[in-house]
Amino acid sequence: MIDLNHIIDFATQLPHPSDIGLIKPSGGFNLAAALCGLGAVFGMTQFLYYSDDSKRIDPWAKPENYE
């Protein structure tokens, strides 16, 4: 099994993103951030679903044994 103790130890030493100014903590629910997150998840699922060629239906495609 993979030993993750060294990764966890390293991660506990990293500063919190709010400490270095990457994010600004808010006091309440941020609707804009929630909508952006939902949009990103929806876009990712659409990309993963439609990137699979086995599910693609092409109405202009000809059958394999078309003469």
DSSP file (Angstrom, degrees, kcal/mol; ACC not computed):
  #  RESIDUE AA STRUCTURE BP1 BP2  ACC     N-H-->O    O-->H-N    N-H-->O    O-->H-N    TCO  KAPPA ALPHA  PHI   PSI    X-CA   Y-CA   Z-CA
    1    1 A M              0   0    0      0, 0.0     2,-0.3     0, 0.0     0, 0.0   0.000 360.0 360.0 360.0 149.7    0.0    0.0    0.0
    2    2 A I        -     0   0    0      1,-0.1     2,-0.7     2,-0.0     0, 0.0  -0.566 360.0-134.8 -77.1 132.4    1.2    3.5   -0.7
    3    3 A D        +     0   0    0     -2,-0.3     3,-0.3     1,-0.1     4,-0.2  -0.800  24.9 177.5 -90.8 114.1    2.4    5.4    2.4
    4    4 A L     >  +     0   0    0     -2,-0.7     4,-2.5     1,-0.2     5,-0.2   0.299  51.1 103.0 -98.8   8.1    0.9    8.9    2.3
    5    5 A N  H  > S+     0   0    0      1,-0.2     4,-2.5     2,-0.2     5,-0.2   0.892  80.8  50.1 -61.4 -40.3    2.3   10.1    5.6
    6    6 A H  H  > S+     0   0    0     -3,-0.3     4,-1.8     2,-0.2    -1,-0.2   0.858 111.9  48.6 -68.4 -33.2    5.0   12.2    4.0
    7    7 A I  H  > S+     0   0    0      2,-0.2     4,-2.4    -4,-0.2    -2,-0.2   0.914 112.9  47.3 -70.2 -42.3    2.5   13.9    1.7
    8    8 A I  H  X S+     0   0    0     -4,-2.5     4,-1.7     2,-0.2    -2,-0.2   0.894 111.1  51.8 -65.6 -39.6    0.2   14.6    4.6
    9    9 A D  H  X S+     0   0    0     -4,-2.5     4,-0.6    -5,-0.2    -1,-0.2   0.902 111.4  47.2 -63.6 -40.3    3.0   16.0    6.7
   10   10 A F  H >X S+     0   0    0     -4,-1.8     3,-1.0     1,-0.2     4,-0.6   0.910 109.6  53.4 -66.2 -41.9    4.0   18.3    3.8
   11   11 A A  H >< S+     0   0    0     -4,-2.4     3,-0.7     1,-0.3    -1,-0.2   0.824 103.5  56.7 -65.1 -31.2    0.4   19.5    3.3
   12   12 A T  H 3< S+     0   0    0     -4,-1.7    -1,-0.3     1,-0.2    -2,-0.2   0.712 103.4  55.6 -73.4 -17.5    0.1   20.4    7.0
   13   13 A Q  H << S+     0   0    0     -3,-1.0    -1,-0.2    -4,-0.6    -2,-0.2   0.627  86.5  98.8 -87.1 -14.3    3.1   22.7    6.6
   14   14 A L  S << S-     0   0    0     -3,-0.7     2,-0.1    -4,-0.6    -3,-0.0  -0.438  80.2-110.8 -74.2 146.3    1.7   24.7    3.8
   15   15 A P        -     0   0    0      0, 0.0    -1,-0.1     0, 0.0    -2,-0.1  -0.394  35.5 -99.5 -72.8 154.7    0.0   28.1    4.6
   16   16 A H    >>  -     0   0    0      1,-0.1     3,-1.6    -2,-0.1     4,-0.9  -0.480  32.0-118.3 -69.3 143.8   -3.7   28.5    4.3
   17   17 A P  T 34>S+     0   0    0      0, 0.0     5,-2.2     0, 0.0     6,-0.8   0.812 114.9  56.8 -56.6 -29.9   -4.7   30.2    1.0
   18   18 A S  T >45S+     0   0    0      1,-0.2     3,-0.5     4,-0.2    -2,-0.0   0.761  98.9  61.7 -73.0 -21.8   -6.2   33.1    2.9
   19   19 A D  T <45S+     0   0    0     -3,-1.6    -1,-0.2     1,-0.2    -3,-0.0   0.803 109.4  39.5 -71.9 -28.4   -2.9   33.7    4.7
   20   20 A I  T 3<5S-     0   0    0     -4,-0.9    -1,-0.2    -3,-0.4    -2,-0.2   0.284 119.1-105.5-106.9  10.5   -1.1   34.5    1.4
   21   21 A G  T < 5S+     0   0    0     -3,-0.5    -3,-0.2    -4,-0.2    -2,-0.1   0.628  83.1 122.7  84.0  14.9   -3.9   36.5   -0.2
   22   22 A L  S   <S+     0   0    0     -5,-2.2     2,-0.3    -6,-0.2    -4,-0.2   0.885  79.8  20.2 -76.5 -37.5   -5.2   34.0   -2.7
   23   23 A I        -     0   0    0     -6,-0.8    -2,-0.2     2,-0.0    -1,-0.2  -0.923  69.4-139.3-128.7 155.9   -8.8   33.9   -1.3
   24   24 A K        -     0   0    0     -2,-0.3     2,-0.1    -3,-0.1    -6,-0.1  -0.957  25.4-129.9-114.4 115.0  -10.7   36.3    0.8
   25   25 A P        -     0   0    0      0, 0.0     2,-0.3     0, 0.0    -2,-0.0  -0.392  23.9-150.3 -65.2 137.8  -12.9   34.6    3.4
   26   26 A S        -     0   0    0      2,-0.2     4,-0.1     1,-0.1     0, 0.0  -0.744  16.4-131.6-108.4 158.5  -16.4   35.9    3.4
   27   27 A G  S    S+     0   0    0     -2,-0.3     2,-0.2     2,-0.1    -1,-0.1   0.656  83.4  11.6 -82.1 -15.6  -18.8   36.0    6.3
   28   28 A G  S    S-     0   0    0      1,-0.0     2,-0.4     0, 0.0    -2,-0.2  -0.622 102.5 -42.1-141.8-161.2  -21.8   34.4    4.5
   29   29 A F        -     0   0    0     -2,-0.2     2,-0.8     1,-0.0    -2,-0.1  -0.604  46.4-149.3 -77.7 127.6  -22.9   32.4    1.6
   30   30 A N     >  -     0   0    0     -2,-0.4     4,-1.9     1,-0.2     5,-0.1  -0.855  11.2-172.4-102.4 104.2  -21.4   33.7   -1.7
   31   31 A L  H  > S+     0   0    0     -2,-0.8     4,-2.6     1,-0.2     5,-0.2   0.877  82.7  54.2 -65.5 -40.0  -24.0   33.1   -4.5
   32   32 A A  H  > S+     0   0    0      1,-0.2     4,-2.3     2,-0.2    -1,-0.2   0.919 109.9  46.8 -62.4 -43.3  -21.7   34.1   -7.3
   33   33 A A  H  > S+     0   0    0      1,-0.2     4,-2.2     2,-0.2    -1,-0.2   0.889 112.0  51.1 -66.2 -38.0  -19.0   31.6   -6.2
   34   34 A A  H  X S+     0   0    0     -4,-1.9     4,-2.3     2,-0.2    -2,-0.2   0.912 111.1  47.5 -65.6 -42.1  -21.5   28.8   -5.8
   35   35 A L  H  X S+     0   0    0     -4,-2.6     4,-2.4     2,-0.2    -2,-0.2   0.887 111.2  50.9 -67.0 -38.4  -22.9   29.4   -9.3
   36   36 A C  H  X S+     0   0    0     -4,-2.3     4,-2.2    -5,-0.2    -1,-0.2   0.901 110.7  49.4 -64.6 -39.9  -19.5   29.5  -10.8
   37   37 A G  H  X S+     0   0    0     -4,-2.2     4,-2.2     2,-0.2    -2,-0.2   0.912 111.5  48.1 -64.9 -42.8  -18.6   26.2   -9.1
   38   38 A L  H  X S+     0   0    0     -4,-2.3     4,-2.6     1,-0.2    -2,-0.2   0.895 111.2  51.6 -64.6 -39.1  -21.8   24.6  -10.3
   39   39 A G  H  X S+     0   0    0     -4,-2.4     4,-2.5     2,-0.2    -2,-0.2   0.889 109.3  49.8 -63.8 -39.0  -21.1   25.9  -13.8
   40   40 A A  H  X S+     0   0    0     -4,-2.2     4,-2.1     2,-0.2    -2,-0.2   0.907 112.1  47.2 -66.7 -41.1  -17.6   24.4  -13.8
   41   41 A V  H  X S+     0   0    0     -4,-2.2     4,-2.4     2,-0.2    -2,-0.2   0.920 113.2  48.9 -66.1 -43.1  -18.9   21.0  -12.6
   42   42 A F  H  X S+     0   0    0     -4,-2.6     4,-2.3     1,-0.2    -2,-0.2   0.919 111.9  49.0 -62.7 -43.5  -21.7   21.0  -15.3
   43   43 A G  H  X S+     0   0    0     -4,-2.5     4,-2.3     1,-0.2    -1,-0.2   0.885 110.5  50.7 -63.3 -38.7  -19.1   21.9  -18.0
   44   44 A M  H  X S+     0   0    0     -4,-2.1     4,-2.6     2,-0.2    -1,-0.2   0.917 110.6  48.3 -65.8 -43.0  -16.8   19.2  -16.9
   45   45 A T  H  X S+     0   0    0     -4,-2.4     4,-2.3     1,-0.2    -2,-0.2   0.893 111.9  49.9 -66.6 -37.4  -19.5   16.5  -16.9
   46   46 A Q  H  X S+     0   0    0     -4,-2.3     4,-2.6     2,-0.2     5,-0.2   0.910 111.6  49.0 -64.8 -41.7  -20.6   17.7  -20.4
   47   47 A F  H  X S+     0   0    0     -4,-2.3     4,-1.3     1,-0.2    -2,-0.2   0.933 113.4  45.7 -62.9 -45.6  -17.1   17.5  -21.7
   48   48 A L  H  < S+     0   0    0     -4,-2.6     4,-0.3     2,-0.2    -1,-0.2   0.870 115.2  47.6 -68.2 -35.4  -16.5   14.0  -20.3
   49   49 A Y  H >< S+     0   0    0     -4,-2.3     3,-1.0    -5,-0.2    -2,-0.2   0.951 117.5  39.2 -69.6 -48.8  -19.9   12.8  -21.6
   50   50 A Y  H 3< S+     0   0    0     -4,-2.6    -1,-0.2     1,-0.2    -2,-0.2   0.581 103.3  69.5 -82.3  -8.7  -19.5   14.1  -25.1
   51   51 A S  T 3< S+     0   0    0     -4,-1.3     2,-0.7    -5,-0.2    -1,-0.2   0.611  77.0  95.0 -81.3 -10.2  -15.8   13.3  -25.4
   52   52 A D    X   -     0   0    0     -3,-1.0     3,-1.3    -4,-0.3     4,-0.3  -0.728  62.1-161.5 -83.8 112.4  -16.6    9.6  -25.5
   53   53 A D  G >  S+     0   0    0     -2,-0.7     3,-1.0     1,-0.3    -1,-0.2   0.725  83.5  69.8 -68.2 -21.6  -16.8    8.6  -29.2
   54   54 A S  G 3  S+     0   0    0      1,-0.2    -1,-0.3    -3,-0.0    -2,-0.0   0.751 101.0  47.0 -69.8 -20.7  -18.8    5.4  -28.4
   55   55 A K  G <  S+     0   0    0     -3,-1.3     2,-0.3    -6,-0.2    -1,-0.2   0.452  86.8 115.6 -95.2  -2.0  -21.8    7.5  -27.4
   56   56 A R    <   -     0   0    0     -3,-1.0     2,-0.6    -4,-0.3    -3,-0.0  -0.507  47.6-163.7 -76.1 131.2  -21.7    9.7  -30.5
   57   57 A I        -     0   0    0     -2,-0.3    -2,-0.0     2,-0.0    -3,-0.0  -0.964   3.5-169.3-114.7 116.3  -24.6    9.5  -32.9
   58   58 A D    >   -     0   0    0     -2,-0.6     3,-1.5     1,-0.1    -2,-0.0  -0.901   9.5-165.5-108.8 107.7  -23.8   11.0  -36.3
   59   59 A P  T 3  S+     0   0    0      0, 0.0    -1,-0.1     0, 0.0    -2,-0.0   0.710  89.9  52.7 -67.1 -16.9  -27.0   11.4  -38.4
   60   60 A W  T 3  S+     0   0    0      2,-0.1     2,-0.1     0, 0.0    -2,-0.0   0.473  83.5 113.1 -95.2  -2.9  -24.8   12.0  -41.6
   61   61 A A    <   -     0   0    0     -3,-1.5    -3,-0.0     1,-0.1     0, 0.0  -0.444  63.1-133.1 -73.0 142.0  -22.7    8.9  -41.1
   62   62 A K        -     0   0    0     -2,-0.1    -2,-0.1     1,-0.1    -1,-0.1  -0.656  28.4 -99.1 -90.3 149.5  -23.1    6.2  -43.7
   63   63 A P    >   -     0   0    0      0, 0.0     3,-1.3     0, 0.0    -1,-0.1  -0.235  33.8-112.3 -61.6 159.0  -23.5    2.5  -42.7
   64   64 A E  T 3  S+     0   0    0      1,-0.3    -2,-0.1     3,-0.0     0, 0.0   0.875 115.0  44.1 -62.8 -39.5  -20.4    0.3  -42.8
   65   65 A N  T 3  S+     0   0    0      2,-0.0     2,-0.3     0, 0.0    -1,-0.3  -0.043  80.7 140.7-100.8  33.2  -21.6   -1.8  -45.7
   66   66 A Y    <         0   0    0     -3,-1.3    -4,-0.0     1,-0.1     0, 0.0  -0.592 360.0 360.0 -76.4 130.6  -23.0    1.0  -47.8
   67   67 A E              0   0    0     -2,-0.3    -1,-0.1     0, 0.0    -3,-0.0   0.411 360.0 360.0-111.6 360.0  -22.4    0.6  -51.5
